[in-house]
Amino acid sequence: MKDADADLDLGSESSKIAARWAEGVGAKLSQTKVGSVTRAFSGTALLRVRATVAHDSYEQLVVSPCEPEDHRHTMTGDKGLGPVERIVRDPAALGVDITILQETGERDEAIAEFARFYEERREQEMEAAGDDARKRKKLDDDFTPRFDIVLAGLEGEVRRDVGVRVRYGYVDGGDYESEITVRPGTGEVLRVPETDLCAKSGHYAPKECLGECAISGAKVLQHLLVTSEFSSRTAQPEFVEHCELSGKRALADELEESALTGRRVASALLKQSAISGRRAEPEHFGACAFTKAEVLSNELAVSDISGKPYRADQTARSVVSGKTGHVLEFTTCHETRQTIARVEGETCSVTGRLVRPGVLETCAVTGKRALPSLLGTCQATGARVLSNRLVSSSVSSARLLQESAVQSTAGRFCLPTEAEACLWSGRRVHPDDLRACALTGLAIHADYVTRQSPPRLRPLAEMLDGLRHTADQDNIWDRVAQRLTRALKGGTCRIEAATLSPSKQRLATCAESKTMLGLRVHQVGAVYDLIDDTIIGRLAEGKRRGGGWLAR
């Protein structure tokens, strides 16, 4: 096994790559820290697979291909930068996924045939045992195959991707941090933050370093913005003034002229009469305890409900008790339309409206008590919930909880009963995401079809074009070739390539078909069902030419 990065100082190489990235955004690197290391293994694994029953056993060596996309392991910190040990005690540390290898071992044709034989034998023996529970238990133990899978060897190479925390700054100041991912072995930068133009410095900088000027809307490096002491909003220096009452910094749109003194004062410090609408300094006003509106002192009254001062022009009376007070201390019952004091009713958790007790309903999700008109029924579960918790099915317009819905890639929803199966991945998905494969006629999720029209199952199209040469499930190729030969009713077939589906239940195959004593050669694409041992969908027949495969 080869350590592809063995001759490199990975920490130093990561820092160099980070420095080049910082220069690319007009900044100077000040510090780097390794946050994580991902090891990926590519090659093959040799497995020793042993299947045993009480009185028999079978052992087989199985070769399993390992793709780096499947065999990866991420470690935090810089622990993964060290070289691969000469003696591998923990394959997972190299990125090897033992679970995937175990599944490969159990699917070996000879091992599976051994297991199938004794499972059938077990059924026969247990049927002969009749109702003798003790004997049936013993037969079940004796004839149930058990698997012992040992990783015997690895051949391939290990590469590393390093997550680096980068600290950097600009000539005119600022201290920023970003996360990037690099591949020291090739000098690549795999992942960097998005950038945008700083309107003030002219640099393209990471978006996370930029702030927005609240006045102009321009994107500017954060250290070049000035913060208002009233709202924490930021703006370019030319849009900042000082409040003449407090002396604090404020943005231009946060200041207004006092109606009494003519001074430029922060709006937050001025009070407005609810009667005259004039705004001025606080000492000229008294506050309504309910609206917090500032009015003249002789415009206030005292509430019979709370004893608090309120605007005399906003008086209300309860039809229940006859007490008067501020209008905000009262409400109209949603059901009876009568005016009642708020302390006499029950509050809706959503609208804040008060109604007589017994009117509100409880949301099954949030537990909130709310008006019946604000709740709807989930068509999937039957639960009564707040309407804003429901989404609409694009198939039937039925309303249901989002967590109970099947969502499409475009953000549409449908009921679980309206979902349809993708015959490649096995998932039940939104009907909008399914495409009819032009090669096989099968319903396939859009994630697995070609971008070019008409949509075709991508791995099958790539194998027919000669662009993909995967050799999944090569132990059953001869059986699949026989199925194809019978389906074509003539000639001979030889599997060239095969790709296993994400569900592990389908196998896309590309075969070479020869007829007329081998004088006529063409390629045939098909999807083979590993569970039912049959070809599903149409056969795609055609000939491979210089520009790719063309259908007959």
N, C-alpha and C positions, 0 to 999 in steps of 0.2 A: 504494500500500500504506500502511496506517495503523498507526502505533505507538500502541496503546491506552494505554500508560503514559507517553507522551512528556511530558505536563505535570506529572508527579509527581517528587518527590524520593524515589526508591524506598527508599534507605537509611533516610531519616528516617521514612517511612511504616511501614517494617518495624519500626523501633524502637518507634514509637507502638503498633502492634498488639501487639508483644511485651510492652510495659509494661501494656497493658490485660489481657493474659492473666495476667501475674504478679500483678496486683491481684486477679484472679479466684480465685487460689489462696492469697490471704492473704499474699503475699510482696511484697518491694520489689525492683524491677529495679536491678541494679548495672552490667551491661554486656551489650552484644549484639555479635555478630559474624556477618557473612554467610558461610555455609559453601558454599552453592551457589545457582545461579539457573537455572531451567528456562524456556526460551522455547518457546511453543507458537504455531504459525501456523494460522489458519483462513481459508479463502477458496478461490480457484481458481488454478490454474497453467496457463499457455499453453505448450504444447510444440511445437517444430518438429521433426517426425520425418521422416527421410529414409531410405528403403530403397534399396539399390543392388545391382546385379549388374554384370558386366563391360561390358555394352552397353546398359544401361537403368537408370533410376532413377525413384523416385516420392517426392514430398514432400507432407506433409499437416500442417496445424495441428490439434492435439488439445487440448481443454480437459479438465483433470483436477481434480475437486473435492478439497480438502484439509481433512481433519478434524483438530482439535487433538489428538485421541487418537493419531493416526498420525504427526503431524508435530511432534515435540518434540525439544529438544536441551538437555541439562543441562551447565552449566559450573561448575567449582569456583571458590570465591572469589567476589568481587563483580564480576568482569569483565562478566557478563551484565547488570548494572544500567544500563549506558550506553545511550544512545539508538540506534535502528536507523540505520545509515548510509544516506544518501540514494542512494548507488550501492551496490547489493548485489553484492559480489564473492564471497561465500561463502553460498549459500542455506542450508547446514546450520546456520550460526550463528543463523538465524531459526527453526530447528526443522524446516525442510523436508527431507524424506527423499527424496533423489534416486533411490534404488533403487525406491521405490514409484512415482515418476513415470515412470521408465524402463519398468517393467512395464506401466503404463497405456498408454504410447506404443506398445509392441510389440503390445498387444492391440487396437489400433484396427482396425476392420473392414476399411478400405481397405488399410491397411498389411499386415495379415494376409493379405488376398486376393492382394496383389502377391507376398508371400513364398510363398504356397501355389502360385501359378501357376508361378513359376520353380523351385520345388522339384519339382513334377511334371514340368516340362520337363527338369530335370536328370536325373531318373530315366530318362526316355525316351531322352535323348541318350547317357547312359552305357550303357544297354542296347544301343543301336545300335553303340557303340564296341567291343563284344565284350571280348576279353581284352587289348587294347592298354592296358597300365598307364599309360603316359605320357599317352595321349590321355584316359583316364578321369580322371586327376589334373587335367589342364587343364580338362576339362568340369566337374569338381566345383568347382574354383576359380571358373570363369566364371559358373556358375549358382547358386552359394550366396548367398542374400541376406545383406547386412550392413546393420546399423542404425546410424544416427547421430542421436542424440536430444539436442536442445539446449533448455534452459529459456529461453523467449523472454520470459516476463513473469509477474508475480505480482499478484494482486488480493486483498486481505483485510487482516487485522490480526494483530499480534503482541502476546501477553500474557505476563506473567512471574509465576512462582511462586518465592518466595524461601525457602530453608532457612536458619534463623537459630539460632545457638548462643546460648542465653540464660543469663546468670549472675544469680543472685538470692539473697536471704537473707530471714530472718524477724526480727521485732523482738527475739526473745530469742537470736539468734545463728544460726549455720549459714551455710555457703557452698555453694550447689548449682548445677548446670548441667543444662539440658535442651535437646533439639532440638525445634523446632517449624517448621512450614511455613506461610507466610502468602501471601496474594495482595494486594499493595499496591493494585492497581487497584480492588479492590472492598472492601478492608478486611476480607476474610475470613481466618479461621484455619482452614487446611485439615487440619493434622495436629498433634495435641498428645499428650503422654504421658498415660496413664491415671492417675486420681487415686483416693485412698482417704482415710479419716478417720484423723487422728492422735489416738490415744486420750488423749494428755496435753495437747496444746495446743487440741484441738477444731477445728483447721483441716483442710480437705480439701486435701491436698498430693499432688504427683506420686508415684506408687508408687516411683520410683527414688530418692526422697528419704527414704523410710521404711525403718526397720529393724524387726525383730521382737524383742520382749522374750522372752528364752529361758525366763523363769519363767512369765509370765502369758499369753504368746502374743499380746499386744496389739501393734498396729501403731503405731509412734512415730517422730517425726522423729529422724534419726540423731544429731543433735547433742544431743538430750535423753537419750540412753542412756549408760550407764556400761559400760566394757569390763572384763571379768575379766582379771587379769594371769596367769592360769593357762591359759585356754582360748581367749582372744579372743572369747568369747561376750559378748553385750551384754544388759543388762536395765535396767529403771527403777531409779532410785537407792534406792528403798525395799526392793529385793531384794538389795542388795549389803552384804557384811560384810568384816571383815579376818581373815586367817589369824593365829592366835596364835603360830605357829611362825616364819613368815617376815615377817609384817606386811603382806603384799601383799593387794590387793583380790581378792575371790572372790565368786561368786554363792552364794546360800544353799544350793543343792543341790550345791555343790562342796565343802562343808565337812562333817566328821563328827567325832565325839568320840573321842579316843584312849583305847584300852582300858586304858592304863597310867597316863596323867597326867590324863585327863578334860578336856584342852584341846580347843578347837574348831580343828581343823587341816585344811588342804586335803587332800582325798582323794588327790591326786596325790603328796603328800609322805609319806604313810603306807605302810607295808609290812605284808603279811599273811602269817602262817605258813601254809604249805600243809598243815600237819598239824593245828594247833589252830584255824586260822581266825581268830585274834585279829589285830587291826590296831593298830599303834603306831608310834612314831618309829623311824627307820632304824637307830640305833646298837645295837638289840637283835637284829638279824637278820644272817644270812649268805645270799648269793644262790646259787640253783641256776643253773649256767651255761646250762642248756638251756631251762628254763621261766621263768627269771627270778623264780621264786617265792621268797619270803623265808621261810627256815626257820631253826631253831636250828642253831648251828654243829656240834653232835654228831649232827645228823640228815643230814650230808653224807657222800658216798663219792666215790672217784676212778674215773673211767671208764678201762677198758682200751683203748678206741678212740681217745679224744682226750686223755686225761690231765686232763680238766676235772672240777671238783667237781659232784656232782649229788645229788638227793634219794635217800637209800638205800632208801626205800619204793617207788621206781619203777625197779627194776633189771630188765634184760632180757638174754638170751643169744642169740648167733647160732648157728644149727645148722650154719653153714658153717665158721666159725673157732673157735667156742667162747668167744669173747671176751664180756665183760660190760660193761655201761655203762647210761646212762640210756635209758629206753624210747623217747625221741624220736630216739635215734641208730639205731633199728631200725624195720623195717616188715614187713608181711606181703606177700609177692609176690602180686599180684592173680591170677596164673595158678596157681602151685603152692601157695599158702597157707602157705608156709614163712616163718619169721622170719629175716630177713637184715639185716645192717648197711646203712645207707643208702649208705655208700661202696662197697658191693658191687653196687649196682643202677643202673638208669637212671630218671631222674625224669620223671614226666608233667607237661607244662607247664601243664596246667589244674588238676588235683587235687593235684599235688605228691606223688603216690604213687610209690613206687619199685617197679620190677619187674625181672625178669631181662632182659638185653639181647635185642633182637629182638622184643619183644612190642608195642611202641608203633607207631602209624601216624602219618603226616605229613598235617596239614590242608593242602589245596590252596590255601587263601586266605591263612591266617596263617603257614603254614610251621611251626606248632607241632607237637611230637611229643606224642601223647596216647593214652590207652587206646582200643581199638577201640570199646568201648561208648559212648564220648562222641562218635563221629562218625556222620554220616548221609550219604546219597547225594542230591545235587541231581538232581531228575527232569528239569530242563531241560538241564543240561550234563553230567551223569554224574559230576561231581567229588565226591570224598570230602572232606567238610569237617566242622568242629565243628558239633554239632547246634544250638547257640545262634545260628549264622549262617543257619539255615534258617527259613523261614516256611511256613505251610500255605495251599494253594489253597482258597478258599471254595467252589470249583466241584467239585473232585474230591478235596480233602483231600491232594493230592500235596504233598510237601515239596520246596522249592527255595530257592535263594539269593534274598534280597530284591532284589539288584541285577539279577537275571535275571527278576524277576516284574513283572507289570502290576498297579499298585495302584489301587484305587478311591478315591473321595473320602472314603469312610467308613473307609479304612485296611485294607480287605480286599485279598487278593492272588489272582492266578490265573496259570497257566502262559501263556506267550506264545501257545501254540496254542489256548488257551481264550478269548483276547480276541476281541471282536467289533468291527466297524467302525461308527463314528458316521457316518451318511450326510450330515450337515451339515458337520462339521469335517474329516472324512476320517481322524480318528485311530482307532487300534485301542485300545479301552478295556475295562475290566472290565465284564462283562455286567450287574452290579448298577447301573452308572451309566447304562444305556440306558433310555429311555422310548419307548413307542409314541406317536407324535404322533397326537392325536385328529382332526386335520385331514387329514393325508396318509397316515397309517399307517406312516410311515418311522420307523426306529430312530434316535433322537436322544439325544445325551448330555444328562444332567440340567442341565448348565450353560446349555443353549440352549433350554430349554422354560419355559413359564409356571409360576409358583408355584401358581396356582389349578388345581384338578382339574376336568376331565381335562387331562393335560399336552398342551400344544400348542407347536409351534415358535414361539418368542417373536417373532422379527421378522415372521413371516407373520401371527400373530394381531394384532400391533400395526398392521400395514398394513391388514388387513381392518377393524379397528375405527376406522381413520382417524387413529391416533395417530402413525404413522411415515410419512414421505414421502420416504424416500431414493430416489435416482435412479441407482443403480449400473447399469453396463452398458447405458445408455440407447441405445447404438448398435445393440443387437440386439433392442430391444423389439418392433419390427415383426415380426421372425421368430418371437419367442415368442408374440406375439398370434395369428399364423397357426396355430401349433401348438395353442393353446387353442381357437381357433375350430373346427378340425377335431375336437378331442377332445370338444367340446360338441355337435358335429353340428348346428350351426345358429346363427343370430344372428351378431353381430360383436363382437369383443373389442378393447379398448384398454387397454394397460398404464398403470396409475396410479402405481405405485411398485414398486421392486425393491431387494432387499438381497443383496449378494454374501456368500457363505459364507466362513468363515475359511480354508477349503481352496482358495478361488478356483475351485472346480470346480462349485459349485451356485449357483443364483440363485433366491431366494424372490421370487415376483411376486404382485402384487395387480392384477387387471384388472377393468374395467367391461364387463359383457356386456349387449348389447341384443338383444332378440328382439321378435317381433310388431311389426315396422316401428318399433322404437324405443320402443314404449309400455311395454315391460316391461324394467326395468333392475335388475340385481343384480351383486354382486361375486363374483369367482372367485379363489380362492387356489390356487397351484400351486408346485411346486419343479421347476426346469428344470436339466437336466444340460448344462453347457457343453461337456463333453468329447464326449458321445454325441449332442448336439443333440436331446434328447428330454425329455419331461416324465416325472418319476419319481413313484411313489406316486399316491394318489388326488387328485382335484380337490375343493376345498372350495367349495361353492356356497351362497350365502346372500345376505341383503339387509341393508344397513347402515341401522340405525334410530337413534333418539336415544340409546339406551343402548349402542350398539356394533353389531357385526355378529352376525347370527343365522343359523345354518345352516338350509337348507331341509329 
